[in-house]
Amino acid sequence: MAEFTGRSLHLLKKALTIAVLAIERQPGPFQSSSDQADMKALLDALIENDTELAFYVRSARIAVTGEPD
């Protein structure tokens, strides 16, 4: 697996969080639960603590919905 650091790691975390949220918002049969589960597992391995997770979740919510909360 490739190693990411600095800005590349930040962008990877942000992209994964946005993707998880986008999949979560997709209705019915178009929701890919296995992709979402795999992305969440990757995020669990990459994100260091709940504070960092909250930052990325808020950032993803803003990117997907235009609303912070």
MOPAC internal coordinates of N, CA, C and O (Angstrom, degrees):
PM7 1SCF
backbone

  N    0.0000 0     0.00 0     0.00 0    0    0    0
  C    1.4448 1     0.00 0     0.00 0    1    0    0
  C    1.5279 1   108.83 1     0.00 0    2    1    0
  O    1.2310 1   120.75 1   -37.69 1    3    2    1
  N    1.3053 1   116.18 1   142.31 1    3    2    1
  C    1.4612 1   121.49 1   178.56 1    5    3    2
  C    1.5250 1   109.77 1   -67.73 1    6    5    3
  O    1.2310 1   120.88 1   -27.62 1    7    6    5
  N    1.2964 1   115.92 1   152.38 1    7    6    5
  C    1.4603 1   121.32 1   176.76 1    9    7    6
  C    1.5173 1   109.17 1  -104.71 1   10    9    7
  O    1.2310 1   120.98 1   -47.75 1   11   10    9
  N    1.3124 1   115.74 1   132.25 1   11   10    9
  C    1.4568 1   121.53 1   179.96 1   13   11   10
  C    1.5201 1   108.89 1  -116.59 1   14   13   11
  O    1.2310 1   120.82 1   -39.06 1   15   14   13
  N    1.3299 1   116.04 1   140.94 1   15   14   13
  C    1.4607 1   121.64 1   176.88 1   17   15   14
  C    1.5241 1   108.46 1  -141.00 1   18   17   15
  O    1.2310 1   121.23 1   -14.08 1   19   18   17
  N    1.3088 1   115.25 1   165.92 1   19   18   17
  C    1.4540 1   120.39 1   174.64 1   21   19   18
  C    1.5195 1   113.49 1    57.03 1   22   21   19
  O    1.2310 1   121.50 1    44.96 1   23   22   21
  N    1.3152 1   114.73 1  -135.04 1   23   22   21
  C    1.4658 1   120.82 1  -176.61 1   25   23   22
  C    1.5276 1   111.93 1   -62.22 1   26   25   23
  O    1.2310 1   120.19 1   143.18 1   27   26   25
  N    1.3167 1   117.25 1   -36.82 1   27   26   25
  C    1.4666 1   120.26 1   178.97 1   29   27   26
  C    1.5253 1   110.93 1   -60.85 1   30   29   27
  O    1.2310 1   119.98 1   138.51 1   31   30   29
  N    1.3196 1   117.64 1   -41.49 1   31   30   29
  C    1.4645 1   121.56 1   178.30 1   33   31   30
  C    1.5273 1   110.13 1   -66.07 1   34   33   31
  O    1.2310 1   120.60 1   137.40 1   35   34   33
  N    1.3192 1   116.45 1   -42.60 1   35   34   33
  C    1.4671 1   121.03 1   177.82 1   37   35   34
  C    1.5286 1   110.25 1   -58.19 1   38   37   35
  O    1.2310 1   120.42 1   132.15 1   39   38   37
  N    1.3389 1   116.81 1   -47.85 1   39   38   37
  C    1.4654 1   120.69 1  -179.41 1   41   39   38
  C    1.5231 1   112.03 1   -64.57 1   42   41   39
  O    1.2310 1   120.10 1   143.04 1   43   42   41
  N    1.3089 1   117.41 1   -36.96 1   43   42   41
  C    1.4603 1   121.47 1   177.51 1   45   43   42
  C    1.5305 1   110.44 1   -63.24 1   46   45   43
  O    1.2310 1   120.36 1   132.57 1   47   46   45
  N    1.3217 1   116.93 1   -47.43 1   47   46   45
  C    1.4639 1   121.16 1   178.96 1   49   47   46
  C    1.5268 1   110.62 1   -61.12 1   50   49   47
  O    1.2310 1   120.74 1   135.68 1   51   50   49
  N    1.3231 1   116.19 1   -44.32 1   51   50   49
  C    1.4594 1   120.80 1  -179.06 1   53   51   50
  C    1.5304 1   110.69 1   -64.70 1   54   53   51
  O    1.2310 1   120.05 1   134.84 1   55   54   53
  N    1.3141 1   117.51 1   -45.16 1   55   54   53
  C    1.4625 1   121.28 1  -179.87 1   57   55   54
  C    1.5276 1   111.59 1   -62.94 1   58   57   55
  O    1.2310 1   120.19 1   137.38 1   59   58   57
  N    1.3154 1   117.25 1   -42.62 1   59   58   57
  C    1.4663 1   120.26 1   178.25 1   61   59   58
  C    1.5241 1   111.27 1   -63.34 1   62   61   59
  O    1.2310 1   120.58 1   138.17 1   63   62   61
  N    1.3242 1   116.50 1   -41.83 1   63   62   61
  C    1.4633 1   120.18 1  -179.34 1   65   63   62
  C    1.5208 1   110.77 1   -66.10 1   66   65   63
  O    1.2310 1   120.23 1   138.85 1   67   66   65
  N    1.3314 1   117.16 1   -41.15 1   67   66   65
  C    1.4689 1   120.97 1   176.52 1   69   67   66
  C    1.5252 1   109.91 1   -62.46 1   70   69   67
  O    1.2310 1   120.13 1   136.74 1   71   70   69
  N    1.3097 1   117.36 1   -43.26 1   71   70   69
  C    1.4725 1   121.28 1  -179.52 1   73   71   70
  C    1.5225 1   111.24 1   -63.27 1   74   73   71
  O    1.2310 1   120.01 1   137.11 1   75   74   73
  N    1.3226 1   117.59 1   -42.89 1   75   74   73
  C    1.4696 1   121.10 1   178.77 1   77   75   74
  C    1.5237 1   109.74 1   -60.42 1   78   77   75
  O    1.2310 1   120.32 1   134.19 1   79   78   77
  N    1.3236 1   116.99 1   -45.81 1   79   78   77
  C    1.4624 1   120.72 1  -179.93 1   81   79   78
  C    1.5285 1   111.04 1   -65.13 1   82   81   79
  O    1.2310 1   120.01 1   138.25 1   83   82   81
  N    1.3205 1   117.59 1   -41.75 1   83   82   81
  C    1.4667 1   121.14 1   179.35 1   85   83   82
  C    1.5243 1   111.10 1   -62.68 1   86   85   83
  O    1.2310 1   120.17 1   137.75 1   87   86   85
  N    1.3250 1   117.29 1   -42.25 1   87   86   85
  C    1.4648 1   120.76 1   178.06 1   89   87   86
  C    1.5237 1   110.22 1   -64.76 1   90   89   87
  O    1.2310 1   120.91 1   139.07 1   91   90   89
  N    1.3235 1   115.87 1   -40.93 1   91   90   89
  C    1.4615 1   121.41 1  -179.96 1   93   91   90
  C    1.5313 1   111.08 1   -59.72 1   94   93   91
  O    1.2310 1   120.58 1   144.84 1   95   94   93
  N    1.3172 1   116.49 1   -35.16 1   95   94   93
  C    1.4686 1   121.52 1  -177.85 1   97   95   94
  C    1.5283 1   113.28 1   -83.29 1   98   97   95
  O    1.2310 1   119.91 1   170.01 1   99   98   97
  N    1.3177 1   117.78 1    -9.99 1   99   98   97
  C    1.4617 1   122.32 1  -178.26 1  101   99   98
  C    1.5289 1   109.41 1   -78.02 1  102  101   99
  O    1.2310 1   119.84 1   -51.22 1  103  102  101
  N    1.3088 1   117.91 1   128.78 1  103  102  101
  C    1.4661 1   119.73 1  -176.75 1  105  103  102
  C    1.5297 1   114.32 1   -78.39 1  106  105  103
  O    1.2310 1   121.56 1   -26.11 1  107  106  105
  N    1.3196 1   114.62 1   153.89 1  107  106  105
  C    1.4564 1   124.65 1   168.45 1  109  107  106
  C    1.5105 1   118.58 1    47.17 1  110  109  107
  O    1.2310 1   120.84 1    48.15 1  111  110  109
  N    1.3287 1   115.99 1  -131.85 1  111  110  109
  C    1.4617 1   120.89 1  -170.43 1  113  111  110
  C    1.5281 1   114.14 1   -69.76 1  114  113  111
  O    1.2310 1   120.34 1   169.48 1  115  114  113
  N    1.3215 1   116.96 1   -10.52 1  115  114  113
  C    1.4599 1   119.91 1   179.89 1  117  115  114
  C    1.5283 1   112.20 1   -87.16 1  118  117  115
  O    1.2310 1   120.48 1   176.69 1  119  118  117
  N    1.3153 1   116.68 1    -3.31 1  119  118  117
  C    1.4649 1   121.60 1   179.57 1  121  119  118
  C    1.5326 1   108.63 1   -85.13 1  122  121  119
  O    1.2310 1   120.83 1   -62.19 1  123  122  121
  N    1.3094 1   116.01 1   117.81 1  123  122  121
  C    1.4657 1   121.02 1  -178.25 1  125  123  122
  C    1.5255 1   110.06 1   -91.77 1  126  125  123
  O    1.2310 1   121.09 1   -88.84 1  127  126  125
  N    1.3121 1   115.53 1    91.16 1  127  126  125
  C    1.4653 1   121.03 1  -176.66 1  129  127  126
  C    1.5248 1   112.59 1   -64.31 1  130  129  127
  O    1.2310 1   120.38 1   144.24 1  131  130  129
  N    1.3214 1   116.88 1   -35.76 1  131  130  129
  C    1.4690 1   118.47 1  -179.03 1  133  131  130
  C    1.5320 1   110.89 1   -69.57 1  134  133  131
  O    1.2310 1   119.93 1   139.90 1  135  134  133
  N    1.3360 1   117.75 1   -40.10 1  135  134  133
  C    1.4646 1   120.07 1   175.61 1  137  135  134
  C    1.5196 1   110.43 1   -62.65 1  138  137  135
  O    1.2310 1   120.89 1   136.16 1  139  138  137
  N    1.3215 1   115.90 1   -43.84 1  139  138  137
  C    1.4548 1   120.55 1  -179.53 1  141  139  138
  C    1.5333 1   110.90 1   -61.58 1  142  141  139
  O    1.2310 1   120.25 1   136.47 1  143  142  141
  N    1.3038 1   117.14 1   -43.53 1  143  142  141
  C    1.4682 1   120.88 1   179.48 1  145  143  142
  C    1.5304 1   110.90 1   -63.52 1  146  145  143
  O    1.2310 1   120.40 1   138.09 1  147  146  145
  N    1.3210 1   116.85 1   -41.91 1  147  146  145
  C    1.4671 1   120.41 1   178.89 1  149  147  146
  C    1.5264 1   111.50 1   -65.51 1  150  149  147
  O    1.2310 1   120.58 1   140.05 1  151  150  149
  N    1.3331 1   116.50 1   -39.95 1  151  150  149
  C    1.4635 1   120.41 1   178.58 1  153  151  150
  C    1.5239 1   110.76 1   -66.03 1  154  153  151
  O    1.2310 1   120.19 1   140.09 1  155  154  153
  N    1.3215 1   117.24 1   -39.91 1  155  154  153
  C    1.4658 1   120.62 1   177.42 1  157  155  154
  C    1.5300 1   110.60 1   -63.51 1  158  157  155
  O    1.2310 1   120.51 1   140.90 1  159  158  157
  N    1.3123 1   116.63 1   -39.10 1  159  158  157
  C    1.4684 1   119.98 1   178.38 1  161  159  158
  C    1.5343 1   110.60 1   -64.39 1  162  161  159
  O    1.2310 1   120.44 1   138.46 1  163  162  161
  N    1.3263 1   116.76 1   -41.54 1  163  162  161
  C    1.4669 1   120.04 1   176.07 1  165  163  162
  C    1.5241 1   110.95 1   -61.59 1  166  165  163
  O    1.2310 1   120.78 1   136.53 1  167  166  165
  N    1.3291 1   116.12 1   -43.47 1  167  166  165
  C    1.4641 1   119.46 1   178.55 1  169  167  166
  C    1.5257 1   111.51 1   -62.32 1  170  169  167
  O    1.2310 1   120.58 1   139.13 1  171  170  169
  N    1.3207 1   116.49 1   -40.87 1  171  170  169
  C    1.4702 1   119.83 1   177.67 1  173  171  170
  C    1.5262 1   111.25 1   -58.15 1  174  173  171
  O    1.2310 1   120.74 1   143.55 1  175  174  173
  N    1.3194 1   116.19 1   -36.45 1  175  174  173
  C    1.4605 1   120.24 1   179.69 1  177  175  174
  C    1.5284 1   112.26 1   -75.89 1  178  177  175
  O    1.2310 1   120.35 1   152.99 1  179  178  177
  N    1.3266 1   116.94 1   -27.01 1  179  178  177
  C    1.4650 1   120.60 1  -174.79 1  181  179  178
  C    1.5271 1   114.31 1   -94.38 1  182  181  179
  O    1.2310 1   120.64 1   147.64 1  183  182  181
  N    1.3197 1   116.38 1   -32.36 1  183  182  181
  C    1.4647 1   120.17 1  -174.88 1  185  183  182
  C    1.5192 1   109.60 1   -89.67 1  186  185  183
  O    1.2310 1   121.90 1   -46.92 1  187  186  185
  N    1.3277 1   113.98 1   133.08 1  187  186  185
  C    1.4644 1   120.08 1  -170.09 1  189  187  186
  C    1.5224 1   115.38 1   -82.20 1  190  189  187
  O    1.2310 1   119.91 1   148.85 1  191  190  189
  N    1.3458 1   117.79 1   -31.15 1  191  190  189
  C    1.4618 1   118.71 1  -176.55 1  193  191  190
  C    1.5315 1   110.69 1  -159.03 1  194  193  191
  O    1.2310 1   120.60 1    -5.28 1  195  194  193
  N    1.3226 1   116.46 1   174.72 1  195  194  193
  C    1.4638 1   121.63 1  -177.11 1  197  195  194
  C    1.5213 1   112.67 1   -65.44 1  198  197  195
  O    1.2310 1   120.33 1   147.72 1  199  198  197
  N    1.3187 1   116.97 1   -32.28 1  199  198  197
  C    1.4663 1   120.46 1   179.00 1  201  199  198
  C    1.5227 1   110.25 1   -64.53 1  202  201  199
  O    1.2310 1   120.68 1   135.29 1  203  202  201
  N    1.3198 1   116.31 1   -44.71 1  203  202  201
  C    1.4556 1   120.75 1   178.25 1  205  203  202
  C    1.5297 1   110.29 1   -65.02 1  206  205  203
  O    1.2310 1   120.19 1   138.71 1  207  206  205
  N    1.3257 1   117.25 1   -41.29 1  207  206  205
  C    1.4545 1   121.38 1   178.06 1  209  207  206
  C    1.5252 1   110.43 1   -59.95 1  210  209  207
  O    1.2310 1   120.21 1   135.20 1  211  210  209
  N    1.3196 1   117.21 1   -44.80 1  211  210  209
  C    1.4643 1   121.27 1   179.68 1  213  211  210
  C    1.5324 1   111.05 1   -60.14 1  214  213  211
  O    1.2310 1   120.23 1   141.08 1  215  214  213
  N    1.3264 1   117.17 1   -38.92 1  215  214  213
  C    1.4562 1   121.74 1   177.52 1  217  215  214
  C    1.5269 1   110.53 1   -60.46 1  218  217  215
  O    1.2310 1   120.21 1   132.35 1  219  218  217
  N    1.3258 1   117.20 1   -47.65 1  219  218  217
  C    1.4579 1   120.95 1  -177.61 1  221  219  218
  C    1.5258 1   111.88 1   -71.04 1  222  221  219
  O    1.2310 1   119.59 1   144.88 1  223  222  221
  N    1.3136 1   118.38 1   -35.12 1  223  222  221
  C    1.4645 1   121.37 1   177.59 1  225  223  222
  C    1.5277 1   109.53 1   -65.15 1  226  225  223
  O    1.2310 1   120.25 1   136.11 1  227  226  225
  N    1.3275 1   117.12 1   -43.89 1  227  226  225
  C    1.4682 1   120.51 1   178.28 1  229  227  226
  C    1.5282 1   110.37 1   -63.50 1  230  229  227
  O    1.2310 1   120.47 1   136.31 1  231  230  229
  N    1.3095 1   116.70 1   -43.69 1  231  230  229
  C    1.4605 1   121.92 1   178.69 1  233  231  230
  C    1.5299 1   110.90 1   -60.45 1  234  233  231
  O    1.2310 1   120.44 1   137.40 1  235  234  233
  N    1.3205 1   116.76 1   -42.60 1  235  234  233
  C    1.4671 1   121.23 1   178.92 1  237  235  234
  C    1.5196 1   110.90 1   -65.51 1  238  237  235
  O    1.2310 1   120.79 1   137.66 1  239  238  237
  N    1.3192 1   116.09 1   -42.34 1  239  238  237
  C    1.4592 1   120.05 1   179.84 1  241  239  238
  C    1.5323 1   110.54 1   -60.47 1  242  241  239
  O    1.2310 1   120.50 1   138.11 1  243  242  241
  N    1.3202 1   116.64 1   -41.89 1  243  242  241
  C    1.4645 1   120.66 1   177.98 1  245  243  242
  C    1.5298 1   110.07 1   -63.76 1  246  245  243
  O    1.2310 1   120.14 1   136.80 1  247  246  245
  N    1.3239 1   117.33 1   -43.20 1  247  246  245
  C    1.4682 1   121.68 1  -178.76 1  249  247  246
  C    1.5332 1   111.73 1   -65.58 1  250  249  247
  O    1.2310 1   119.90 1   142.02 1  251  250  249
  N    1.3250 1   117.79 1   -37.98 1  251  250  249
  C    1.4687 1   121.08 1  -174.46 1  253  251  250
  C    1.5302 1   111.71 1   -86.32 1  254  253  251
  O    1.2310 1   120.08 1   138.62 1  255  254  253
  N    1.3196 1   117.46 1   -41.38 1  255  254  253
  C    1.4741 1   120.50 1  -173.05 1  257  255  254
  C    1.5199 1   113.64 1  -107.93 1  258  257  255
  O    1.2310 1   120.34 1   161.48 1  259  258  257
  N    1.3170 1   116.95 1   -18.52 1  259  258  257
  C    1.4651 1   119.95 1  -175.06 1  261  259  258
  C    1.5112 1   112.69 1    81.87 1  262  261  259
  O    1.2310 1   120.26 1  -177.82 1  263  262  261
  N    1.3212 1   117.12 1     2.18 1  263  262  261
  C    1.4666 1   123.39 1  -178.78 1  265  263  262
  C    1.5231 1   109.81 1  -119.26 1  266  265  263
  O    1.2310 1   119.46 1   -41.70 1  267  266  265
  N    1.3365 1   118.63 1   138.30 1  267  266  265
  C    1.4667 1   119.95 1   179.23 1  269  267  266
  C    1.5239 1   113.86 1   -72.34 1  270  269  267
  O    1.2310 1   120.05 1   149.75 1  271  270  269
  N    1.3303 1   117.52 1   -30.25 1  271  270  269
  C    1.4772 1   120.60 1  -179.45 1  273  271  270
  C    1.4986 1   111.92 1  -140.56 1  274  273  271
  O    1.2310 1   120.10 1   180.00 1  275  274  273

